[in-house]
Amino acid sequence: MPYQADSDLREFVQSLPKTETHLHMEGSLPVEMLRRFDPSKLSPPPPFWADDYRYETFYSFMDMYREYSKNVFTSAERYHEATAIILGNCQKQNVRYVETSFHAGILEFIKEDGPTVIRAIMEGAPKGMEVRVFMGISHDAYYGVVKEAIDDCHNWEELTGVDLHGPEDLPVEAWVPETWARTRAAGKFNKAHAGEFMGADFVNRMLDELKITRIEHGVRSVENPAVVDRLVREKITLDVCPISNVKLAVEGIPSMSAHPIRHLYDKGVSVTINSDDPFFFGNTLSEEYYALYQDVKFSKAELVRIARNGFNIALWNGGEKDACQAQLDSIESNLI
């Protein structure tokens, strides 16, 4: 990492209409903005860009996250500027649909409300791209102005839904399922991070308690065949981020070649491919596809099917989505 590709693979991956359904705004910190607002962070270059870098713990990752992002994401205006760069980079990789999230905790510091941040993100998105915005809520975020936002977010018209973030080993307090139920009743679509730093049992628990159909990561579901069977039976999609899993040293993933996405896919689990926090992993979405092809031995036809999964679960209907799926059908048929 970062993954390189010959011209054939590079052109093939570029040709695929793609989705990003697991992308954190703050974790996609634009280098251009960091260079302007906190240039000391780039001299020397961040250590986590090194190919062999591994975060010691999820908490050390979060320390880096806060340290590098705190002086950039300070206002809704900054989110607007960042979105134009972040999603512009996605668009250059032929990404047509994005689900992104901002951290609820940021509302404590920027002194602007959630709807203002959401509007800034939506207005910063490039033309021709479908974007959905989620609020990422940590297990321990229910306090002060953040609590007020959580209690009111079901009323935010442009909020697509909520996503449970942060350390998985923290307690899941009663307000979490209550919030997920309330937002779901208001027509929001909800997700949760699970099966990354806690095992398959936590995936089961989130499915039971939060009534969700999308899990962010979920890769440790492989530890329990019954959970894998449940994912297939209930048509639960995992929004997987392979390079992130390797750099965060997720249990059972010492290298990309050992990544369980191969097993999950072969068992019939619906998986999508995403970049998660590209600034902090030094990756791009295209490199995620290269990694699957080069190290996990996915065929080109299988890459097409994974790209199609993203559109199958996209919160988007209409002719443009249909055109993306038709283009993938055409690409796949030409591989036969």
C-alpha positions in Angstrom: 0.0 0.0 0.0 -0.5 2.3 -1.7 -1.4 -0.2 -4.5 -0.1 0.2 -8.0 -1.7 -1.2 -11.1 -0.7 -1.8 -14.7 -2.5 0.2 -17.3 -5.0 -2.6 -18.0 -6.1 -2.9 -14.4 -6.1 0.8 -13.9 -8.3 1.4 -16.9 -10.6 -1.4 -16.0 -11.2 -0.1 -12.4 -11.6 3.4 -13.7 -14.3 2.3 -16.2 -16.4 0.9 -13.4 -19.2 3.3 -12.1 -18.6 3.0 -8.4 -20.1 3.9 -5.0 -18.6 5.0 -1.7 -20.9 4.0 1.1 -18.5 4.2 4.0 -16.6 7.5 3.9 -15.9 9.8 6.9 -15.6 13.5 6.1 -13.0 14.2 8.8 -11.0 11.1 7.9 -10.8 12.3 4.3 -9.0 15.5 5.4 -7.8 17.3 2.2 -4.0 17.7 2.2 -4.5 21.1 0.5 -6.4 22.4 3.5 -4.0 20.9 6.0 -1.1 22.6 4.2 -2.9 25.9 4.5 -4.3 25.7 8.1 -1.8 23.5 9.9 1.3 23.0 7.7 3.5 21.7 10.6 1.6 18.4 10.4 3.1 17.7 6.9 6.7 18.2 7.9 7.7 15.5 8.1 4.9 13.6 6.3 2.4 11.8 8.5 3.8 8.4 9.7 0.6 6.6 8.8 1.2 7.1 5.1 3.9 4.6 5.2 3.0 1.3 3.6 4.1 -0.8 6.6 2.5 1.5 9.2 0.1 -0.2 11.7 -1.9 1.7 14.3 -1.2 0.2 17.8 -4.8 0.5 18.9 -8.1 2.1 17.8 -7.5 4.7 20.5 -4.2 5.7 19.0 -5.9 6.0 15.7 -8.5 8.3 17.2 -5.7 10.4 18.8 -4.2 10.9 15.4 -7.6 11.7 13.9 -8.2 14.5 16.4 -4.7 15.8 16.2 -4.6 16.2 12.4 -8.2 17.3 11.9 -8.9 19.7 14.7 -7.5 22.8 13.0 -9.1 22.2 9.7 -12.8 21.2 10.4 -13.6 24.3 12.4 -16.7 25.7 10.6 -19.5 24.8 8.2 -17.6 26.8 5.6 -14.6 24.5 6.0 -16.8 21.5 5.6 -18.1 23.0 2.3 -14.6 23.5 1.0 -13.4 20.1 2.2 -16.4 18.4 0.5 -15.6 19.9 -2.9 -12.1 18.5 -2.7 -13.0 15.1 -1.1 -15.9 14.3 -3.4 -14.2 15.8 -6.3 -11.5 13.2 -5.8 -14.2 10.6 -5.7 -15.7 11.8 -8.9 -12.3 11.6 -10.6 -12.4 7.9 -9.8 -15.8 7.5 -11.5 -17.7 7.4 -8.2 -21.3 8.3 -8.9 -23.0 7.8 -5.5 -21.6 8.6 -2.0 -22.8 8.1 1.6 -20.6 10.2 3.9 -20.8 11.1 7.5 -19.7 13.9 9.8 -18.9 13.4 13.5 -21.6 14.6 15.9 -18.9 15.5 18.4 -17.7 18.3 16.1 -20.8 20.3 16.9 -19.4 20.9 20.4 -16.5 22.9 18.9 -17.6 24.6 15.7 -20.7 26.2 17.3 -22.9 25.6 14.3 -25.9 23.3 14.2 -26.2 20.0 12.4 -28.5 21.1 9.6 -26.0 23.9 8.7 -23.1 21.4 8.5 -25.3 19.0 6.4 -26.3 21.9 4.0 -22.6 22.9 3.7 -21.7 19.3 2.7 -24.5 19.0 0.2 -23.8 22.3 -1.4 -20.1 21.4 -1.7 -20.7 18.2 -3.6 -19.8 18.2 -7.3 -22.6 18.4 -9.9 -23.7 15.0 -11.2 -23.0 13.1 -8.0 -25.7 11.7 -5.7 -24.8 12.3 -2.0 -26.4 11.2 1.2 -25.2 12.6 4.6 -25.2 10.7 7.9 -24.4 11.9 11.4 -21.8 9.6 13.0 -22.4 9.3 16.7 -20.0 7.8 19.2 -21.1 5.4 22.0 -20.0 8.1 24.5 -21.4 11.2 22.8 -24.6 11.7 24.7 -23.8 15.0 26.5 -24.2 18.7 26.2 -24.8 20.2 22.8 -24.2 16.9 21.1 -27.0 15.3 23.2 -29.3 18.1 22.1 -28.4 17.4 18.4 -29.0 13.7 18.8 -32.4 14.3 20.4 -33.4 16.6 17.6 -31.8 15.0 14.5 -34.9 13.1 13.5 -36.3 16.5 12.5 -33.4 17.4 10.2 -34.8 17.2 6.7 -31.5 16.7 4.8 -30.1 14.2 7.2 -30.2 10.7 5.7 -29.6 8.9 8.9 -27.3 8.1 11.8 -24.3 5.8 12.1 -22.9 4.4 15.4 -19.2 5.3 15.4 -16.2 5.1 17.8 -14.7 2.4 20.0 -16.9 -0.7 19.9 -15.9 -1.8 23.4 -17.7 1.1 25.0 -21.1 0.4 26.5 -24.1 0.7 24.2 -26.4 2.8 26.5 -30.2 2.9 26.3 -30.2 6.2 24.4 -28.7 4.4 21.3 -31.5 2.0 20.4 -34.0 4.7 21.4 -32.4 7.2 19.0 -32.2 4.6 16.2 -35.9 3.7 16.6 -36.9 7.4 16.7 -34.9 8.3 13.6 -36.1 5.1 11.8 -39.7 6.1 12.5 -39.0 9.5 11.0 -37.9 7.8 7.7 -34.1 7.9 8.3 -31.8 5.1 7.2 -29.5 3.9 9.9 -26.2 2.0 10.2 -23.7 1.0 12.8 -20.0 0.2 13.0 -19.6 -3.4 14.3 -17.4 -6.4 13.7 -14.2 -4.4 13.5 -12.8 -4.3 17.0 -15.4 -6.5 18.6 -16.3 -9.9 17.3 -19.3 -11.6 15.6 -21.4 -11.5 18.7 -21.4 -7.7 18.6 -22.6 -7.8 15.0 -25.5 -10.0 16.1 -26.2 -7.6 19.0 -26.3 -4.5 16.7 -28.7 -6.3 14.3 -31.0 -7.2 17.2 -30.9 -3.9 19.1 -30.7 -1.4 16.3 -32.8 -3.2 13.7 -30.3 -2.2 10.9 -29.7 -3.7 7.5 -26.2 -2.2 6.9 -23.1 -2.8 9.0 -20.0 -0.7 8.6 -17.0 -3.2 8.4 -18.5 -6.3 9.9 -15.5 -8.4 8.8 -15.2 -10.3 12.1 -18.5 -11.9 11.4 -16.4 -14.7 10.0 -15.6 -15.8 13.5 -19.1 -17.3 13.8 -20.6 -19.2 10.8 -24.1 -18.7 12.3 -23.6 -14.9 12.0 -22.4 -15.2 8.4 -25.5 -17.3 7.6 -27.7 -14.7 9.2 -26.1 -11.9 7.1 -26.9 -13.9 4.0 -30.4 -14.9 5.1 -31.4 -11.4 6.2 -29.7 -9.7 3.3 -27.5 -7.6 5.5 -24.8 -5.6 3.6 -21.3 -5.0 4.9 -19.6 -1.8 3.9 -16.1 -3.1 3.9 -12.8 -1.1 3.9 -10.0 -3.6 3.3 -6.9 -1.2 3.5 -8.3 0.3 6.7 -8.7 -3.1 8.2 -5.1 -4.0 7.5 -3.6 -0.7 8.8 -5.7 -0.8 11.9 -4.5 -4.3 12.5 -8.0 -5.7 12.9 -7.8 -9.1 14.6 -7.4 -11.9 12.1 -6.2 -9.6 9.3 -2.3 -9.6 9.4 -2.1 -8.9 5.7 -4.3 -8.1 2.8 -4.1 -11.6 1.5 -5.7 -12.8 4.7 -8.6 -10.5 4.5 -11.9 -12.3 5.2 -13.8 -10.5 2.5 -13.0 -13.4 0.2 -14.7 -15.8 2.6 -17.7 -13.5 3.1 -18.2 -13.0 -0.6 -17.9 -16.7 -1.4 -20.6 -17.4 1.3 -23.0 -15.0 -0.4 -22.7 -12.0 1.9 -23.4 -8.7 0.2 -20.3 -6.6 0.4 -19.3 -3.1 -0.8 -15.8 -1.7 -1.1 -15.0 1.7 0.4 -12.0 3.8 1.6 -13.2 4.8 5.1 -10.6 7.5 6.1 -8.3 7.9 3.2 -6.2 10.6 4.7 -5.3 8.4 7.7 -4.7 5.3 5.6 -3.0 6.8 2.6 -5.4 5.1 0.2 -7.9 5.7 -2.6 -11.0 3.8 -3.6 -9.3 2.6 -6.7 -6.5 1.1 -4.7 -9.1 -0.9 -2.7 -10.1 -2.5 -6.0 -6.5 -3.1 -7.0 -5.9 -4.8 -3.6 -8.8 -7.2 -4.0 -7.6 -8.1 -7.5 -3.9 -8.4 -6.7 -3.8 -9.8 -3.1 -7.2 -11.4 -2.5 -7.6 -12.9 -5.9 -10.9 -11.4 -7.0 -11.5 -11.7 -10.7 -12.5 -8.7 -12.8 -16.0 -10.1 -13.0 -16.2 -10.3 -9.3 -15.0 -6.7 -9.0 -17.9 -5.7 -11.3 -20.4 -7.6 -9.0 -19.0 -5.8 -5.9 -19.3 -2.5 -7.6 -22.9 -3.5 -8.5 -23.6 -4.2 -4.8 -23.0 -0.6 -4.1 -25.8 0.5 -6.4 -28.1 -2.3 -5.3 -28.1 -0.9 -1.8 -27.8 2.8 -2.7 -30.5 5.1 -1.3 -31.1 6.3 -4.8 -33.7 5.6 -7.5 -34.0 6.9 -11.0 -32.6 6.7 -14.5 -29.1 7.7 -13.6 -28.8 4.8 -11.2 -30.3 2.4 -13.7 -27.7 3.7 -16.3 -24.8 2.9 -13.9 -26.1 -0.6 -13.3 -26.6 -1.1 -17.1 -23.0 0.0 -17.7 -21.8 -2.6 -15.2 -23.9 -5.3 -16.9 -22.3 -4.3 -20.2 -18.8 -4.4 -18.7 -19.4 -7.8 -17.2 -20.9 -9.3 -20.3 -17.8 -8.2 -22.2 -15.6 -10.2 -19.8 -17.3 -13.5 -20.6 
